[in-house]
Amino acid sequence: MPDGGNRPMKPVHRHITRFWSEERSLTAFLILLIVEIFVLAPMQFTGLGFRFVNGMVFTLLLLTGLLTMTKRREFQALATMIVVLTIATRVARRFFGVPGLEILDGALILLCTIGFLVIVLWQVYREGPVTTHRIQGAVAGYLLLSLIFAIAYYMVETIQPGSFQMSSVQDQVRAELVMDRSFYYFSVVTLTTTGYGDILAMSNAARTLAMAEALTGQLYTAILIARLVSLHVEAKREKRAGHQ
């Protein structure tokens, strides 16, 4: 006898698994990133329920993206294991206050964010015409780079306190603000080579990361995004010429 209770879940599951199979997903993911980085992070949402839902949404997108990229069961099993471990570590740290998980939590989140970047670039540069959605996906990749370096900065500061000098952050609230706000800000201004000077990289590891991010940001926009835009304009021009 068929289980009628599972029927409503099938369309939902189908839509989720098909998210990354359409180019529109790149635009949707870009919107999610913009909201996450420029709205939610600065507003400092601290509710555990909100953080859990927010984390689950991105975890689900990550898992479906990794499973879409490959049909090899070994890679799918590895990706699933990493995602599950990330969720377990985050829950143990945030909900149950298990100490000593800061480095592991940061490393797993860093790995997951790199996974997002791989998924997005795979979608952007797979076979097919260069569309507006793909250009927006490349912009999403640019924002993911800022997140990757922000997490890396956090890990450096956690391992070696004092790696960054922050004139506007007091020592007693340093750890909380740095993770939630300051490193996102520092990463974006470094990636765009703005450099206001209110946050300074002091240790060798921090300075190396800052130099790498500044260089990566320039190369990414000059080579990847500019190339995509030029191909998109050229394709439109050829299409118009073909209709004449």
C-alpha positions in Angstrom: 0.0 0.0 0.0 1.6 3.4 -1.0 2.4 5.9 1.6 0.3 8.9 0.8 2.1 11.0 3.4 5.2 11.1 1.4 3.6 12.4 -1.8 3.6 16.1 -0.8 7.4 15.9 -0.1 8.2 14.6 -3.6 7.6 17.8 -5.5 9.6 19.7 -2.8 12.5 17.2 -3.1 12.3 17.4 -6.9 12.5 21.2 -6.9 15.4 21.3 -4.4 17.5 18.7 -6.4 16.8 20.6 -9.6 17.9 24.0 -8.2 21.4 23.8 -9.5 20.4 22.3 -12.8 19.0 25.6 -14.0 21.0 28.8 -14.7 18.4 30.8 -12.8 19.9 29.2 -9.6 22.9 31.4 -10.1 20.8 34.6 -9.9 18.9 33.2 -6.9 22.1 32.3 -5.1 23.6 35.8 -5.8 20.5 37.4 -4.1 20.9 35.0 -1.1 24.5 36.0 -0.7 23.8 39.7 -1.0 21.2 39.4 1.7 23.5 37.3 3.9 26.6 39.5 3.7 25.1 43.0 3.4 21.9 42.7 5.4 21.9 39.8 7.9 25.5 39.9 9.0 25.7 43.7 9.7 22.3 43.6 11.6 23.8 41.0 13.9 20.9 38.5 14.1 21.6 36.4 17.2 18.6 34.2 17.6 19.6 30.5 17.7 16.4 29.5 15.7 17.2 32.0 13.0 20.8 31.0 12.7 19.8 27.3 12.5 17.3 27.9 9.7 19.8 30.2 7.9 22.5 27.6 8.2 20.2 24.8 7.1 19.2 26.7 3.9 22.8 27.1 2.8 23.7 23.6 3.9 20.9 22.2 1.7 22.0 24.3 -1.2 25.6 23.1 -0.8 24.7 19.4 -0.6 22.4 19.5 -3.6 25.0 21.4 -5.6 27.8 18.9 -4.8 25.5 16.0 -5.6 24.5 17.7 -8.9 28.2 18.2 -9.9 29.0 14.5 -9.9 27.3 11.1 -10.2 30.2 9.3 -8.6 29.0 7.7 -5.4 32.3 8.0 -3.7 32.4 11.8 -4.1 28.7 12.1 -3.1 29.3 10.1 0.1 32.4 12.2 0.9 30.4 15.4 0.3 27.5 14.2 2.4 29.8 13.2 5.3 31.5 16.7 5.3 28.2 18.5 5.3 26.8 16.4 8.1 30.0 16.9 10.1 29.8 20.6 9.6 26.2 20.7 10.8 27.1 18.5 13.9 30.0 20.7 14.8 28.0 23.9 14.4 25.1 22.6 16.5 27.5 21.3 19.2 29.2 24.7 19.4 26.3 27.1 19.1 23.5 25.1 20.8 25.3 23.1 23.4 28.3 25.3 24.0 30.9 22.5 23.5 34.3 24.2 24.0 37.4 23.7 21.7 35.5 23.5 18.4 36.4 26.9 17.1 39.1 25.8 14.7 37.3 22.7 13.5 34.1 24.8 13.0 36.0 27.4 11.0 37.9 24.8 8.9 34.6 23.0 8.0 32.8 26.2 7.2 35.8 27.3 5.1 35.7 23.9 3.2 32.0 24.3 2.6 32.4 27.8 1.3 35.1 26.7 -1.1 32.7 24.0 -2.2 30.1 26.7 -3.0 32.7 28.5 -5.1 33.5 25.3 -7.0 29.8 24.7 -7.6 29.2 28.3 -8.8 32.2 28.4 -11.2 31.3 24.9 -12.5 27.8 26.3 -13.4 29.2 29.5 -14.9 31.8 27.9 -17.1 30.1 24.7 -18.2 29.1 24.2 -21.9 26.6 26.6 -23.3 26.1 30.3 -24.2 27.1 33.0 -21.8 23.9 34.4 -20.3 23.1 37.1 -17.8 22.5 34.4 -15.2 26.1 33.2 -15.7 27.5 36.7 -15.3 25.5 37.1 -12.1 26.9 33.7 -11.0 30.5 35.0 -11.5 29.6 38.0 -9.3 28.3 35.5 -6.7 31.7 33.8 -7.0 33.4 37.1 -6.2 31.3 37.5 -3.0 32.2 33.9 -2.1 35.9 34.8 -2.3 35.3 37.5 0.2 33.6 35.0 2.5 36.4 32.5 2.1 39.1 35.0 3.1 36.9 36.3 6.0 36.7 32.8 7.4 40.5 32.4 6.9 41.1 35.7 8.8 39.0 34.5 11.6 41.0 31.2 11.8 44.3 33.1 11.8 43.0 35.4 14.6 41.7 32.4 16.6 45.0 30.5 16.3 47.2 33.6 16.8 45.4 36.3 18.7 46.5 39.8 17.9 47.0 39.0 14.2 44.8 42.0 13.4 44.7 45.5 14.9 41.2 46.9 15.2 40.9 50.4 16.5 37.1 50.3 16.8 36.8 47.0 18.6 37.3 46.6 22.4 39.1 43.5 23.7 36.2 42.2 25.7 33.9 41.9 22.7 36.6 41.2 20.1 35.9 37.6 19.4 32.2 37.9 18.8 32.3 41.1 16.7 35.3 39.9 14.7 33.6 36.7 13.5 30.2 38.3 12.8 31.1 41.6 11.3 34.6 42.9 11.3 36.2 40.2 9.1 33.5 40.4 6.5 34.1 44.1 6.3 37.9 43.8 6.2 37.7 41.0 3.5 35.5 43.1 1.2 37.6 46.2 1.4 40.7 44.1 0.9 39.3 42.2 -2.1 38.3 45.5 -3.7 41.7 47.0 -2.7 39.9 49.9 -0.9 41.9 49.6 2.3 40.5 52.2 4.7 43.2 51.4 7.3 40.9 51.0 10.3 41.7 47.3 10.5 45.4 46.3 10.0 47.0 42.9 9.4 49.8 42.5 11.9 51.1 39.0 11.7 52.9 37.4 8.8 50.1 35.0 8.1 47.5 37.7 8.2 49.5 39.9 5.8 50.1 37.0 3.4 46.3 36.3 3.3 45.6 40.0 2.8 48.1 40.2 -0.1 46.7 37.1 -1.7 43.1 38.4 -1.4 43.9 41.8 -3.0 45.7 40.1 -5.9 43.0 37.5 -6.3 40.3 40.2 -6.4 42.0 42.1 -9.1 42.7 39.1 -11.3 39.1 37.7 -10.8 37.4 40.9 -12.0 40.0 41.6 -14.8 40.0 38.0 -16.2 36.9 36.1 -15.3 34.1 38.6 -15.0 35.4 40.9 -17.8 35.8 37.9 -20.1 32.3 36.7 -19.4 30.8 40.1 -20.1 32.7 40.5 -23.4 31.6 37.0 -24.5 28.0 37.9 -23.6 28.1 41.2 -25.6 29.8 39.4 -28.5 27.1 36.7 -28.6 24.3 39.3 -28.6 26.0 41.1 -31.4 26.3 38.0 -33.5 22.7 37.1 -32.8 21.6 40.5 -34.0 23.7 40.3 -37.1 22.2 36.9 -37.9 18.7 38.3 -37.8 19.5 41.1 -40.2 
